[in-house]
Amino acid sequence: MQIYKVGGAVRDRLLGKPVTDIDWVVVGATTEEMLAKGFRPVGADFPVFLHPKSGEEYALARTERKNGRGYGGFIFHASPDVTLEDDLIRRDLTINAMAEDDQQNLTDPYHGQRDLEARLLRHVSPAFAEDPLRVLRVARFAARYAELGFTVAPETLELMRQLSESGELEALTPERSWKEIARALMEDQPQVFIEVLRECGALKVLLPEVDALFGVPQPAAHHPEIDTGVHTLSVLEQAALHKQPLTVRWACLLHDLGKGLTPEEEWPRHIAHEHKGLKLIKAVNERFKAPKDCQELALLVGKYHTHGHRALELKPSTLLELLQSFDVYRRPQRFEEFIAACEMDARGRKGLEQRNYPQADYLRGAATAARSVAVQPLLEKGFKGPELGEAIKGERLKALKVYKEAASV
């Protein structure tokens, strides 16, 4: 039995990056031997075990062959005669197909170290094209290592293009796709993920609503970058620079989908794009079964982001309606995330990345004013039921009028 550290832990050590998760591969062993040593089996598809003390994953060296569509369409074979090289060749990228023994001696049959130095994301073998999930994974790695100058090798990009055209991407489950998308959006340069997907033709398959934004112009006075797709990438980039959570990044990606529906004769204006985009945002949410908080914020940002930009001009009644829509009284954090998405939208414009966004503090102040209305005095006056609700609404409206007047002085 020989045990090797494999994959990301080896890659990141060689790159000088922090190693978080460690995967191990075991060569020359059987399931019975692993169990005898106290390893706990996990995973129904192939023999993976948890170490009895560390809890880290140890997998028996295995080979695989394609027998169906999608990510799960493989038959795995694990036995003591499967070599380390056999196991490594089934991996996606050369930089992920290296192994180390306990003395840090490197096994690198597919030249991963050379590609690390050349800053290339290159597939290990033609079997890469058998797994459609690898299109998303490579785009995610491109986003992760963009700051180090990594690019996708031309021949790998061509395989990704073939996969995108094959219909295999449609076989991915929503859960697997969302897992990769969510991880990619949380990288330091998530816009690169979208760029790579677009370059290989996967974006128009997975997110045609986002793909449709490229080439759609906007008024140069508000959007010096003009192109709606370019703007979306810039907003996503700002969200990452400002360390926004996944909910905000997802909302930033989808906020302008309605502009893709504007007839060409109406360009570069996009009247009512906020309302038009809601059905598209809903469709994308459902396609990937996004978490509820991501779904809700994306729809609210899509509907109200122009309200955010015009906050200082809004009538108190419109401001109250906005606050009610977000339920700022019970869910203040969601309104904070809305404000953040609006600010990223404002900053995601060429040359305006450092602009001030006074609307943020104004909206926070409005929420505080509305929340400051006390309910007890109204109860003491005998209000109850629907009448109480209207009375509270009336007092909040008064508070917002006072707030607006004070803010405009």
Long-range contacts (C-beta under 8 A, 24 or more apart in sequence): 1-26, 1-27, 1-28, 1-29, 1-33, 2-26, 2-27, 2-28, 2-84, 2-101, 3-27, 3-58, 3-101, 3-102, 4-84, 4-99, 4-100, 4-101, 4-107, 5-99, 5-100, 5-101, 6-87, 6-88, 6-98, 6-99, 6-100, 7-91, 7-96, 7-97, 7-98, 8-96, 10-98, 10-99, 10-100, 10-106, 11-95, 11-96, 11-98, 11-112, 11-116, 13-100, 14-98, 14-113, 14-116, 15-116, 15-145, 15-148, 22-56, 23-56, 23-57, 23-59, 24-51, 24-56, 24-57, 24-58, 24-59, 25-58, 25-59, 25-60, 25-61, 25-84, 25-87, 25-99, 26-58, 26-59, 26-60, 26-61, 27-61, 27-80, 27-82, 27-83, 27-84, 27-87, 28-61, 28-80, 29-60, 29-80, 30-60, 30-79, 30-80, 31-60, 31-78, 34-58, 34-60, 45-72, 45-76, 46-76, 46-78, 47-78, 61-86, 61-87, 62-87, 62-90, 63-87, 63-90, 64-90, 66-127, 66-130, 69-168, 69-171, 70-132, 70-168, 70-171, 70-172, 70-173, 71-131, 71-132, 71-133, 71-171, 71-172, 71-173, 71-176, 72-173, 73-171, 74-130, 74-131, 85-109, 88-124, 89-124, 89-125, 89-127, 90-124, 90-125, 90-127, 91-124, 92-123, 92-124, 92-128, 92-131, 92-134, 92-137, 92-138, 93-121, 93-122, 93-123, 93-124, 93-138, 93-141, 93-156, 94-122, 94-123, 94-124, 95-121, 95-122, 97-124, 115-153, 119-145, 119-148, 119-149, 119-150, 119-151, 120-150, 120-151, 120-152, 120-153, 121-145, 121-150, 121-151, 121-152, 121-153, 121-156, 122-153, 122-155, 122-156, 123-153, 123-155, 123-156, 123-159, 126-159, 128-156, 128-159, 129-159, 129-162, 129-163, 132-163, 132-166, 132-168, 132-169, 132-171, 132-172, 133-172, 133-176, 133-177, 133-180, 134-160, 134-163, 135-160, 135-163, 135-164, 135-169, 135-197, 135-200, 135-202, 136-172, 136-177, 136-180, 136-181, 136-184, 136-197, 136-202, 136-206, 137-180, 138-196, 139-184, 139-192, 139-193, 139-196, 139-197, 139-200, 139-202, 140-180, 140-183, 140-184, 140-187, 140-193, 142-192, 142-193, 142-195, 142-196, 143-184, 143-187, 143-188, 143-189, 143-190, 143-191, 143-192, 143-193, 143-196, 144-187, 144-188, 144-189, 146-188, 146-189, 146-192, 147-188, 147-189, 152-196, 152-199, 157-196, 157-199, 157-200, 160-200, 160-202, 161-200, 161-201, 163-200, 163-202, 164-200, 164-201, 164-202, 164-205, 165-201, 169-202, 169-205, 169-206, 170-205, 174-287, 174-288, 174-289, 175-289, 177-206, 177-288, 178-288, 178-289, 178-290, 181-288, 182-246, 182-250, 185-236, 185-246, 185-249, 185-250, 185-253, 186-246, 186-249, 187-240, 188-240, 189-237, 189-240, 190-236, 190-237, 190-239, 190-240, 190-249, 191-233, 191-234, 191-236, 191-237, 191-240, 194-232, 194-233, 194-236, 194-253, 195-233, 207-284, 209-254, 209-257, 209-260, 209-280, 209-283, 209-284, 210-253, 210-254, 210-257, 212-260, 213-256, 213-257, 213-259, 213-260, 216-259, 216-260, 216-262, 216-267, 217-267, 217-268, 218-259, 218-268, 218-270, 219-268, 219-269, 220-268, 222-349, 223-349, 223-350, 224-349, 224-350, 224-351, 224-352, 225-349, 225-350, 226-268, 228-256, 228-259, 228-260, 231-256, 231-348, 231-349, 232-256, 232-348, 234-348, 234-349, 234-350, 234-353, 235-344, 235-345, 235-347, 235-348, 236-348, 237-348, 238-344, 238-347, 238-348, 238-353, 239-340, 239-341, 239-344, 242-340, 242-343, 242-344, 244-337, 244-340, 244-341, 244-344, 245-337, 246-294, 247-293, 247-294, 247-297, 247-337, 248-297, 248-337, 248-340, 248-341, 248-344, 250-290, 250-294, 250-297, 250-298, 251-294, 251-297, 251-298, 251-300, 251-301, 251-302, 251-337, 251-338, 251-341, 252-301, 252-341, 252-344, 252-345, 252-348, 254-280, 254-281, 254-284, 254-298, 254-301, 254-302, 255-298, 255-301, 255-302, 255-305, 255-341, 255-345, 257-281, 257-284, 257-302, 258-302, 274-302, 274-303, 274-304, 274-305, 274-306, 275-303, 277-302, 278-302, 278-303, 293-334, 296-334, 297-334, 297-337, 297-338, 297-341, 300-325, 300-326, 300-334, 300-338, 301-338, 301-341, 301-342, 304-338, 305-341, 305-342, 305-345, 308-338, 308-339, 308-341, 308-342, 308-345, 308-359, 308-363, 309-342, 309-345, 309-346, 309-359, 311-359, 311-362, 311-363, 311-366, 312-358, 312-359, 312-362, 312-407, 316-397, 316-400, 316-401, 316-403, 316-404, 317-397, 319-366, 319-400, 319-404, 320-370, 320-393, 320-396, 320-397, 320-400, 323-366, 323-367, 323-370, 323-396, 324-393, 328-367, 328-370, 328-371, 329-370, 329-371, 332-367, 332-371, 335-363, 335-367, 336-364, 339-363, 339-364, 362-407, 365-403, 365-407, 366-400, 366-403, 366-404, 369-396, 369-399, 369-400, 369-402, 369-403, 370-396, 370-399, 370-400, 372-399, 373-399
